Amino acid sequence: MNEKITLAHGAGGQISRELLEKIILPTFDNSMLNVLHDGAIINSECRMQNAKFKLAFTTDSYVIRPIFFNGGDIGKISICGTVNDLAMSGSIPKFLSVGMIIEEGFLIDDLKKIVHSMRSVADEVGVKIVTGDTKVVAKGQADGIFINTAGIGEVIDGVTIDPRNVKVGMKILISGMIGDHSASILASRHALKLNLKSDCAPLSDLVEKVLKVAPNIPTLRDPTRGGVAAVLNEIASASNVGILIDEEVLPIREEVQGVCDILGFDPLELANEGKFIAFVPPENVDKVLKIMHNHKYGIDAAVIGEVVNNSTGRVGLKTSIGSIRIVDMPLGAIVPRIC
């Protein structure tokens, strides 16, 4: 590893993974952390009522630039991101905390816009913001505002989300278009005149409906930093299976592909903030797709591939000309400060 932290260490790719494996995980080693999912599952019990239940717990920090973007702002993405991580753990989000680090000189009107965005998403989801903290640092010692959110959710009965339970033959579904968030941020940063909007959205309602008809889904993931490529590589490695996706059925907007062509990026490595990937047993695929297509956050859902029994631990892409190319884990920072 390098002797100093770089932006690549926070990009969700291979260099981020090395940071986890060489420093973080050996230090904090425990069974809940080592699953390396979007949240930890905690078994608890209420002694007064003699009841046992499972909780999901997660936390995330947001440093996106620009703070306001087409489709949202740092407040919206902070609530959506933590709500979605709880949903990916198979839980119904219940309570959130919010911590803010604000730079001296930050506009009060901008802060009002941000907290109102947070409240709007929380109201849509039905989650309560119940605790938090605010710190102010001197001008020049931050970049406007950074936000940390943590959340607690109640795990849905009968649902066990664990990427190690993915099996050969399962189909891989994504809930909509790939790469909208990163592409819209990139277009803004590079002054590209394209009609692109971030997909930033809370997915808990859609996920709850999906799990109601298919509680045997073994894993869900939202492909944020590192995109679809990172998520699929992580799951292939964790479950020791091969994954094959089909280029011709990948839902990618022409504008997103255009941004990638101009800037030399792969849409599979772009971050998404309102999509999730589900590994679905074949008998449940039609039911899950129907639920997705009837929901505002799943209209463009598609089956993009399947789990195979060869090339274990690897991800392959069947190209439009019939060849297979390997989809590697992204190395580092394709788009820094994307969330």
Secondary structure as UniProt FT lines:
FT   HELIX           7..10
FT   HELIX           14..19
FT   HELIX           20..24
FT   HELIX           25..28
FT   TURN            31..32
FT   HELIX           33..35
FT   STRAND          40..46
FT   TURN            47..50
FT   STRAND          51..62
FT   STRAND          68..69
FT   TURN            70..71
FT   STRAND          72..73
FT   HELIX           74..88
FT   TURN            89..90
FT   STRAND          91..103
FT   TURN            104..105
FT   HELIX           108..125
FT   STRAND          128..137
FT   TURN            139..140
FT   STRAND          145..155
FT   TURN            157..158
FT   HELIX           163..165
FT   TURN            168..169
FT   STRAND          171..174
FT   HELIX           180..189
FT   TURN            190..191
FT   HELIX           204..213
FT   TURN            215..216
FT   STRAND          219..221
FT   TURN            225..226
FT   HELIX           227..239
FT   STRAND          242..246
FT   HELIX           247..249
FT   HELIX           254..263
FT   HELIX           267..269
FT   STRAND          277..280
FT   HELIX           282..284
FT   HELIX           285..293
FT   TURN            296..297
FT   TURN            299..300
FT   STRAND          302..308
FT   TURN            312..313
FT   STRAND          315..318
FT   TURN            320..321
FT   STRAND          324..326
//
